[in-house]
Amino acid sequence: MTEDKKELVSDSKKASFIPPVRIFKASNFRMLGGPLIGLVVLLIVFSLMSPYFLTAQNLSNLLQQVAILGIMAAGATLVILIAGIDLSVAAVMALTLMFSAWLYESLQLPFILALAAGLALGAAIGAINGMLTAYAKIQPFVATLATMSICLGLSLLITNGNTINGFPTWFSEAASADIWLIPLQAILMFAIFGFLSLWLKFRPTGRALYAIGGNEEVARLSGLNVRLIKTLVYAIAGGLAGVAGWLNMATLDSAQPTAAGSYLLNVIAVVVIGGASLSGGAGTMGSTLLGLFVVGVINNGMSFSGISPNAKPVVIGVIIILAVLADRKTAAAN
């Protein structure tokens, strides 16, 4: 056995157990610092620019506004942790909601079953993404770019680009319901983030994502079924896109084939701004949540400040560049 091989096997034995303490290392706290400071600064600036920004009602609206994006970003975080990328997540959301609406309207399928079918479709598309990258060895960027195009086209083809309305009343009412000004949509989002955070920190299967993102070959030699795990991660991301599709339908009280809209790039932006490394192996659900609120506060605060909405993508783009530069600096320091 060559020296390189011995070293690789030795590394794999070290990676076979990933103690939770590694996830709380100092670099992760530094990773949270930038988005947290940015969020505090944005809150102060926008509160000074508008007296209505920090009102309880507007903060409630802010939570509702970020819920759909946040649920998709939670799935995207898992994908980026394994050094993947999923450009199709917003397109999957659009296709799943159109599929559910079509089943309900055209095939008269019970509404709950139609929603479940949309969720299953999202998970299936995610699994296809995973198999294309893990088994067919297609670059994640290329594979998910292709499925993004397919999903966007199918979401238009299903109803010839027409919007579907007429869902049960309780469905739209649930979208606007809240508990002590906390929207139910936001409660669902926080529950998803909380569950995934605990899974990543304390379960071996969750910690395996960090091992795969850190060094896929070492993870494989340590006994992890890398290809299966990667497929499951993409499937989870697709399923969460289906859940986001439910919320989109309920919020708009309609299924629109163009629902992907601005979500296409904002999902990845949230994760990157949160500090997750695009090279994999670094990131937390908490950091993604901070990135989500940074994007949400920018969108909401600029509306109150009378700034042109056309400037929002410019500001977010600049922040993405700064986040990537900070990621490189952190990587160099480590």
Beta strands, then each sheet from edge to edge (+ up, - down):
strand 1: 178-179
strand 2: 182-183
sheet 1: 1+ 2-
end
